[in-house]
């Protein structure tokens, strides 16, 4: 414990000396974080400086081995670092699918060449990744995917379409599932997990608009894309094993992003975002939200979010200790996304008439995205595996009910 306390003091001193001026208190919501990559732009230059100094320290991926660009910290040390960053209101220096999905997957299934090639670039924020799983007609039934990969010497020739590819228009690489053996006896067999450079000839990305007026989603088209066989992760035809493991990381990430976080309070506010919004639109009485019914709903939402956050944190701690995500990720995904939809339903109730649009007279610019995000949240129960599919997984693998 004395060693850990020494590490805490050293960490606090280092952060105080190296965190650029202006980054403390910046919002760290998903779309406002630092995703890195070749196409990254930095309207706030301090965020790029923050990424660079943390990457040099290895603290963009603190528990990853140092030889792959990580910090080599123990689970306890990483928790101390996280605690000190929260205390100083420092945002994550880097976010994205590289850290949360493909990185952990390569650490487990990748060969040494793949780890040395991709993991340091992820840690330095040099490469941004997207995910090529869902296809038109093969969403929840992922194993029915039809994107084909035909072996041609030292390459696979990949053709097909992926859909709902989040941020594909901003990504440098994609990890994708392809069908390398159309004659396999089971549809889960004959699937290969492969890494594809988005700059390869034959890759085309088409953005998809949503009802909210903006969207991270895209269609990704592959037309005779030549991909080196060395880009296969694990084994040819054994991609379903890799895919299931990665889905565990994805569902926990989705639950964390949607269920725990939510909109952030104003920089100097001592109240939560929900409480601030309720006070603004409903008024206050004796320092409390004036509407007693909505006051109770706000309190219940904040307690549920806190309790869920603590539960997810336990799983993060277990992951740092080497525990691979299991069926609990499906429970997190269902609860977290349903909680987020309830949160935005409550937000639009608090906004009243201001929830009916996002521009023009009577609509405050600062609340512009709340209505859009409420519309966007309707997709939470679909993306990353529908709630219905997750409930089936829970009933079968957690409760042991018959199929």
N, C-alpha and C positions, 0 to 999 in steps of 0.2 A: 504494500500500500504506500510506503514511503517513496518507492520508485515511481509509482503512478502519480503521486502528488508532485514529485519533482517534474515529471513530464507535463503535468497540468500547468505548473508555473512557467516552464520553458515554452510551452505552446502559447500561453497567453502573451508572454513577452514577444514571441516571434510574430504573432498575429498583429499585435499593437504596432510593431515596427514595420511590417511588410504589407498590411492591408492598405491599398491606395485610398487617398482622401476622397470621400464621396460615395464609396460603395456601401458603407454601413447604412442599413435601413432601406436599401433599394428593394423593390418587390421581387420575389423569387418564384412567382407563379409560372406554370409550364411555358406559356408563350413569351414570358419576359426573361426567362433564364438564358444562359449562355450555352448555345448548342454547338458552337464551334463549326469546323468544316471549312472547305475551300471557298464557299460562297458566303461565309459569315460576314455581317456588317456590325459595326459597333458605334451606334449613335452616342453611347456613353463610353468614351475611350478608357475610362478607369476599369471597366469590366474586362477589357482585353488585357490590361496590365494585371488585374487580379487573376485571370486565368493563367497568364504566363508565370507569375511568381509561385502560384500554387502547384502548377505542373512541374516546375523546376524542383520543388520540394517533394514531389510525388504525392501530394495530398488531394489531387483531383480523384484519385482512386486509392485512398489511404491504406486499405488492407491488401491490395494486389502486391505481388512480389516486386521487389525493387528492380530486378533484371528486366521486367516488362514495363517499367515506367511508373509503377505504383510506389506507395510509401513504405511498404513492408511493416506496417504497424500491427500490433496485436489487436484483438477485438476490443479489449478494454481501453487501449490507447485511442483507437478510432472513435470510441464513444466519448472519451474526454474531448477530443478534437471537435466533434459535433456539438457537444455541450457548450464549449467555449465560443464556437462560432455563433451559436444561437444567442448566447449571452451578449455578444457584441453586435448582434443583428447583421451579421455578415451573410450575404447570399451564397448559395453554392457557386463555386467558380466555373463549374461545367455540369450540364445536364444532357440527357438524351439516351437514345437506344444503345449507343456504344457502351456506356457505363452500366446500364440496367439490364440489357438483354444479350447482345452478341458477345460482349466482353466476358461475363461469367460463363457463357456457353463455350467460348474458346478455351477458357481456363480449364474447363472440365473435359471437353471433347477434342479440342484442336491439337494438331501436332506441333512440335517445337518450332518449325519454320513459320507456321501460321501465327503462333503466339508472338514471335519476335517481329514479324512483319506488321501485324495489325494492332496489338495491344499498346505499344508505346505511342503510336499515332492517335489512338483513342485518348490516352491519358493527356497528351499535349493539345487535344482539341483540334487536331489537323484534319481529321476525317469525320464526317457525319454519316450516320447509317440510317437506313429505312428497312422495313420488313415486308417481304413478299410472300404472304401466306394466302389470304383469301382470293378467290377468283369469281368471275361471274358464274352463278349457278353452283358455286362450291364455297359457301360461307361457313355456316355452322358445321356442315358436313365436309370438313377440311380434307379428309382423306380421299374425297372424290376428285381432287384437283387434276387438271388435264394439261397444264403447261409441260411440254415434253422436252426431254434432253436426250439427244441421240449421240452416241459415242462416235467420234471421228478421230482416230489416232490418239493424240495427247490432249484432245479437246472434247467438250460436249457442245453440241449445237442446240441452243435453247430457243424455243418458240412458244408463244402463248401470251396470256394477259393476266395480270394481277390487278385487283381492285381494292379500294379503301387503303391505298398505300400512303400512310401518313407522312407528309413532308417529303415525298419522293422528289418534288421539284427543287428541294433544297439539299438533297442527299448526294453524297459522293459514291457510296457503295450500298448494295442491298444484299441482305441474306435471304435466300429464297428456297422454297420447296419446289422440286421439279420431279416429274415422273420419268425415271430412267429405265424402267422395265414395265411396259404396258401389259405384259403377259403374266405378271405375278399373280399367284392364286388369291391373295387377299389385297384389298385396295390400300391397306396400310403398308403393304410391302411394295418394293420397287420404287420407293420414294427416296430421293437424295437431297441432302441439305448442302447448298452450294453458295459461294460468295461471288458476286458479280459487280464489276466496275460499271457505274452508271454512265461513264464516258465511252464505253465500248460501242462500236458501230452496231446499229440495230435496236438500241434501247431508246424508247420514246415515252415521254411522260405527258399526260393530259390531266389538268386540274379538274376537280369535281366541286361544284358549288352546292351549298346547303341552304336550307330555308332561312338560316340566320344571316345570310348575306356574305359569309366568308367561310373558309374551310381549309383544314390542313390536308384534306384527302385528295388523292390522285388515282388515275388509272395508269398502270405501267405496262407497256407493250414490248415484247421481245420478238424480234424477227430475225431468225438465223444468227443469233448472237453466239460467237465463239468464246467459250469459257474454258480456261485450262483445267484439266482434271485435277491438278494439284490444289485447286480451290474447293474441292469437296471436303467437308468437315466430317470427321469420323470415318464412315465407310460408305461406299457406293451401295445404294439400295437400303441403307439402314437409317435414312433420314428421319423416320417417324420417331425413333428413340430420341434423337436430338431435338426434334420439334416439340415433343411433349415436355422435355426438360426446360426449354426456352419459354414455353407457355406459362410454366409456373412462375418464372421471373416476371413475365409480362403482366400476368393477372395481379400479382402483388404490387407491381409498379402502378397499374391502373387504379387499384384500390387506394394506394397511398396518395396518388395525385388527385383523385376525385373525392375520395371519402374523407381524407384527413385535412387537406389543405384548405380549399375554398378561397374566396376572395380575401385579400389582406386589408387590415385596418389602415387608417391614415398613419403616416409616419410617426407623428407625435401623440397619437391617441392612446389612452390607457384602457380603452374599451375595445371589444371585438368589432369586426366589420359589421356583423349583424346588429349589434347593439347600437353602433353609430348610425346605421341606416334607419333603424327603428326610431331612435330619438329624433332624427332629422324629419322624418315623414309623419310620425305619429305624435310627436311632442313628448314632454316628460313631466312627471309629477313626483316631487320629493326625490329627484335624482334617478327615477326609474322610468321605463317606458310607460306612457300614459295608458295605453290599451292593455288591460290585464290579460285578456285571452292571448293576444299576440306576444305579450311579455312572457307568458308561460311557454309558448311555442319556441321563442328565441332561446330561452334557458334550456329547454329540452334538447334543441338542436345542438347547442354548444356542449352540453354534457355528453350527448351521443358521439359527437365528433372527438371529444377528448378521450373518451373511453375506447373508441375505435383506434385512435392514434396510438394509445398505449399498447393495444393488442398487436397492431402492425409492428410497433417498435420491438416487441419481444421476438417476432419472427425475423426482423432484421438482425437482431443480436444473434439469433440461432444460425442465420445464414453466414454471419461472420465467423461463427465457430465451425463451419463446414457442413451444416445441415442443409440439404437440398430441398427446395420448396416442393411440397406434396399437395394432397387434396385440399389442404387448408387454404391454398391460394384461390381455389374456387369459392370458398366461403367468403374470403376477403373481397373477391371481385363482385359477388352478388351484393353483399352488404354495403361495400363502399360506393358502388355506382348507384344503388337505390337511395342511399343516404344523400348523395350529391344531387340527385333529381329532386328529393324532398327539400333540400337546402334552397335550390333555385325556385321551387314553387313558393317557399316561404318568402324569398326575396321579392318576387313579383307581387305577393300580397302586401308586403311592406311598402312597395313603391306606389301601389294604387294605380291611378291613371297614367303615371309616368312609365308604367311597365308595358304600355300598349304601342310603343314605338321607340325610335332611337334618334330621330332627327327632326328639326323644325321647331316652331315656337312651343315652349312649355317643356321641352326635353333638355335636361341638363347634360352638358358634354361629359362631365365626370362619371355619369352613370350610363353612358352610351352602351358599354359592352354588357351590362347586366341582362338586358332583354335578349341580346344576341346569345349570351351564354345560357340563358334559360332554354331557348330554342335548341341550342347545341346539345344541352344536357339530355335531351330526349334520346339521343343516340347512345348514351352510356350503357343502357341495358342490352345493346347489340354488339358493340365493338369489343374485341378481345374475347369473343365467345359469349353468346346470348345468355341472359339470366336463366332461361329454360334449360339450356345445355349444362350450365353450371349446377343447377339443382339436380339434374340427372346424375352428374358426377358425384355430388355430395351424397345422394341417396344410395348410390351403388358402392362407392369406395370408402365413405365415411360411416354411413349408417348400416351398410351391409344388406340393404334391401335387394330383393330380386330384380333383375333387369325387366 
